[in-house]
């Protein structure tokens, strides 16, 4: 008799090795063996941080690394999307402005509280010192639609919405002078894309839009920093292949009249040989297949995940 899988990432308790990698004259990547990444931009007069870690206590290690390379003020925090594991550490940076797309703010209004409870339940290790998170949610102080340009002295920093993928509010940070891209969870490397709030149909085109920028370096949402055009292309290609493979399997199952449970079993079995070694594969697959099944059948927009819905879905597919 098979032992039921522990829910989401509750069995993942091993500490990860932190890397702080310089990508260009102005950009660094804070990465941790498949845990959520943070991107850092150091301009002439200020620092910008993209994605904040899950708690202010965890953000302090990012601040410590930043202070090893600059004493300039951390003026901007950019939220690439709304997920709690990316945004609840924002207060630890004491930024002057927190910036997000208007779509991301709309998602925080609609489902931020539910997402916070859901993710804290899924990721006990990533929400270490969760008591340091201030009450309530992380709210942007500035929003934009499509494109926003910041100037850190003479350094141009573009905040771009290049299409829906991981969420409808996805934002990337682009340094045209350095050709460095901070992609958020639109791109992963050696890590399974979480697609529980995704737009499977749109994601491949959005990745093509990222590729059109011709980045020379990229900070993915999870996984090591990608250095050089070949590594960047590999990251874009791997993420796109996973999304396309999930969608193809789900579409085939739906066309054959199979229910969600059968579609999940088939999709998991088909994808595990190719992607099963990626970080959080077992965690993500139930959420990814459920969302894709919804999109292919009757829910063009993602439904809200609650802590209760998480558990019910997990029991249905993995119990």
C-alpha positions in Angstrom: 0.0 0.0 0.0 1.4 3.4 -1.0 2.0 6.0 1.7 0.0 9.2 0.9 2.2 12.1 -0.1 2.6 14.8 2.5 0.6 17.9 1.5 2.4 20.4 -0.8 5.9 21.2 0.6 5.2 20.2 4.2 7.9 17.5 3.9 10.5 20.0 2.6 12.4 21.0 5.7 16.0 20.9 4.5 17.8 24.2 4.6 19.2 25.5 1.2 22.5 27.0 0.3 22.3 30.7 -0.6 24.1 32.2 -3.6 24.5 35.9 -4.3 25.6 36.1 -7.9 26.6 39.2 -9.8 25.0 39.4 -13.3 26.2 42.7 -14.6 27.5 46.1 -13.4 24.2 46.8 -11.8 22.4 43.5 -11.1 22.7 40.6 -8.6 20.7 37.4 -8.0 19.9 36.0 -4.6 19.1 32.3 -5.1 18.7 29.3 -2.9 18.7 25.9 -4.6 15.2 26.2 -6.0 13.7 28.3 -3.3 12.1 31.6 -4.4 14.7 34.1 -5.8 15.1 37.8 -5.3 16.7 40.1 -7.9 18.6 43.2 -7.0 19.4 46.3 -9.1 21.9 48.8 -7.8 21.7 52.2 -9.6 23.6 55.4 -9.2 21.6 56.6 -6.2 19.3 53.8 -5.1 18.6 50.1 -4.9 15.6 48.2 -6.4 14.6 44.8 -5.1 12.3 42.5 -7.2 10.4 40.0 -5.0 10.9 40.0 -1.3 11.1 36.5 0.3 8.2 35.2 2.4 8.8 37.0 5.7 10.6 40.1 6.9 13.0 37.9 8.9 14.0 36.1 5.7 14.3 39.4 3.9 17.0 40.4 6.4 19.5 38.0 4.8 18.9 39.6 1.4 19.5 43.1 3.0 22.7 41.7 4.5 23.9 40.6 1.1 23.0 44.0 -0.4 24.9 45.8 2.3 28.0 43.8 1.3 28.0 45.5 -2.1 26.4 49.0 -1.5 25.2 51.3 1.2 22.7 53.1 -1.2 19.1 53.2 0.1 16.7 50.5 -0.9 14.2 52.8 -2.6 12.0 50.5 -4.6 10.5 47.0 -4.1 8.8 45.5 -7.2 6.3 42.8 -6.8 6.5 40.7 -10.0 3.1 39.1 -9.0 0.9 38.8 -5.9 1.8 35.4 -4.4 2.4 35.6 -0.6 5.7 33.8 -0.8 7.0 36.6 -3.0 5.6 39.7 -1.3 5.1 39.3 2.5 8.8 40.1 3.2 8.5 43.6 1.8 8.4 45.5 5.1 11.9 44.0 5.8 13.4 46.3 3.2 11.7 49.5 4.5 11.3 50.7 0.9 10.1 54.2 -0.1 7.8 52.7 -2.8 6.3 49.3 -3.4 5.4 48.9 -7.1 3.2 46.4 -8.9 1.0 46.2 -12.0 -2.6 47.3 -11.5 -3.6 43.7 -12.4 -1.5 42.5 -9.5 -3.1 45.0 -7.1 -6.5 43.8 -8.3 -5.6 40.3 -7.5 -4.5 41.3 -4.0 -7.9 42.9 -3.5 -9.7 39.9 -4.9 -7.8 37.0 -3.3 -4.8 38.2 -1.3 -6.1 37.1 2.1 -7.0 33.6 0.8 -3.6 33.3 -0.9 -1.8 34.3 2.2 -3.5 31.5 4.3 -3.1 29.0 1.5 0.6 29.5 0.9 1.5 29.6 4.6 -0.1 26.2 4.8 1.8 24.9 1.8 5.3 26.1 2.7 6.2 25.8 6.4 9.9 26.2 5.8 9.6 29.2 3.6 7.5 31.0 6.1 10.0 30.7 8.8 9.4 33.4 11.5 6.0 34.0 10.0 5.2 36.1 13.1 7.4 38.8 11.7 4.9 39.4 8.9 2.9 42.5 9.7 -0.9 42.0 10.0 -2.8 42.3 6.7 -1.4 42.2 3.2 1.5 43.8 1.3 0.0 46.7 -0.7 1.6 48.5 -3.6 2.1 52.2 -3.1 2.4 52.7 -6.9 0.8 50.8 -9.8 1.1 50.8 -13.6 -0.3 49.2 -16.7 1.8 47.9 -19.5 5.1 49.8 -18.9 6.7 51.9 -16.3 10.2 53.4 -16.5 12.3 54.2 -13.4 15.6 56.1 -13.4 18.1 55.1 -10.7 20.3 58.1 -11.5 21.4 57.4 -15.1 20.4 53.7 -15.0 17.2 53.0 -16.9 14.9 50.3 -15.3 11.8 49.2 -17.2 8.9 47.4 -15.5 7.0 45.6 -18.2 3.9 43.5 -18.6 4.6 41.3 -21.5 1.6 39.0 -21.2 -0.2 36.7 -18.9 1.4 33.4 -17.8 2.1 32.6 -14.2 -0.7 35.1 -13.2 -2.6 37.8 -15.1 -0.5 40.5 -13.4 3.0 39.3 -14.2 5.7 42.0 -14.3 9.3 41.6 -15.4 12.2 44.0 -14.6 14.4 44.8 -17.6 17.7 46.6 -17.6 18.2 47.5 -21.3 21.7 48.9 -20.7 22.9 45.6 -19.1 20.5 43.3 -20.9 19.5 41.7 -17.6 16.0 40.4 -17.0 14.3 39.7 -13.7 11.5 37.4 -14.8 9.6 36.5 -11.6 7.9 33.1 -11.9 7.3 33.5 -15.7 10.6 31.5 -16.0 11.9 28.7 -13.8 15.1 26.7 -14.2 15.5 23.1 -12.8 12.3 24.0 -10.9 8.7 23.1 -11.6 6.6 26.0 -12.6 3.7 26.6 -10.3 0.6 27.1 -12.5 -2.3 27.1 -10.1 -3.2 30.6 -11.1 -1.9 30.5 -14.6 -3.0 31.1 -18.2 -1.7 28.1 -20.0 -2.9 29.3 -23.4 -1.1 32.7 -23.1 2.1 31.6 -21.3 4.1 30.4 -24.4 3.5 33.7 -26.3 4.6 35.6 -23.2 7.8 33.6 -23.1 8.4 34.5 -26.7 7.9 38.2 -25.8 10.6 37.8 -23.1 12.9 36.1 -25.6 12.5 39.0 -28.0 14.2 41.3 -25.5 17.4 39.2 -26.1 18.5 39.0 -22.4 22.2 38.3 -21.7 21.3 37.2 -18.1 18.1 36.3 -16.3 17.0 35.8 -12.7 14.3 33.2 -12.8 11.6 32.8 -10.1 13.3 29.6 -8.9 16.6 28.0 -9.8 20.1 29.4 -10.4 20.8 32.6 -12.2 21.1 32.2 -16.0 24.3 33.7 -17.4 24.7 34.1 -21.1 22.3 33.8 -24.0 22.5 30.0 -24.2 21.5 29.5 -20.5 18.7 32.1 -20.9 17.4 30.3 -23.9 17.5 27.0 -22.1 15.5 28.5 -19.2 12.9 29.9 -21.5 12.7 26.7 -23.5 12.4 24.4 -20.5 9.6 26.5 -18.9 7.7 26.6 -22.2 8.1 22.9 -22.8 6.6 22.1 -19.4 3.6 24.4 -19.8 3.0 23.0 -23.3 3.3 19.4 -22.1 0.9 19.8 -19.3 -1.6 21.5 -21.6 -1.3 18.8 -24.3 -1.8 16.0 -21.8 -4.8 17.7 -20.2 -6.4 18.5 -23.5 -6.0 14.9 -24.6 -7.6 13.6 -21.4 -10.6 16.0 -21.7 -11.1 15.1 -25.3 -11.3 11.4 -24.2 -14.0 12.3 -21.7 -11.8 11.6 -18.6 -12.5 13.3 -15.3 -9.9 15.4 -13.4 -8.6 12.5 -11.3 -7.9 10.4 -14.3 -6.4 13.3 -16.2 -4.1 14.0 -13.3 -2.9 10.4 -13.0 -2.2 10.3 -16.8 -0.4 13.7 -16.8 1.7 12.9 -13.8 2.8 9.6 -15.2 3.7 11.1 -18.6 5.6 14.1 -17.2 7.4 12.5 -14.3 10.2 10.9 -16.4 11.0 14.2 -18.0 10.5 16.7 -15.1 10.2 14.6 -11.9 13.8 15.7 -10.8 12.8 19.3 -10.8 12.3 21.1 -7.5 8.7 21.0 -6.1 7.4 18.7 -8.9 5.2 16.7 -6.5 4.0 19.9 -4.9 3.1 21.7 -8.1 1.5 19.0 -10.2 -1.9 18.7 -8.5 -2.3 22.5 -8.6 -1.0 22.8 -12.2 -3.2 20.0 -13.6 -6.3 21.2 -11.7 -5.8 24.7 -13.1 -5.2 23.5 -16.7 -8.2 21.2 -16.5 -10.3 24.2 -15.4 -9.0 26.3 -18.2 -9.6 23.7 -20.9 -13.1 23.0 -19.6 -15.1 25.8 -18.0 -13.0 28.3 -16.1 -11.0 30.7 -18.4 -9.8 32.6 -15.3 -8.3 31.0 -12.3 -10.5 30.2 -9.3 -9.4 31.3 -5.9 -7.3 28.9 -3.9 -8.2 28.8 -0.2 -6.5 26.7 2.5 -9.6 24.5 2.5 -9.7 24.1 -1.3 -6.0 23.2 -1.2 -6.6 20.3 1.2 -9.7 19.1 -0.6 -8.0 19.0 -4.0 -5.0 17.3 -2.5 -7.1 14.5 -0.9 -9.0 14.1 -4.2 -5.9 13.7 -6.4 -3.3 12.3 -3.9 -5.3 10.8 -1.1 
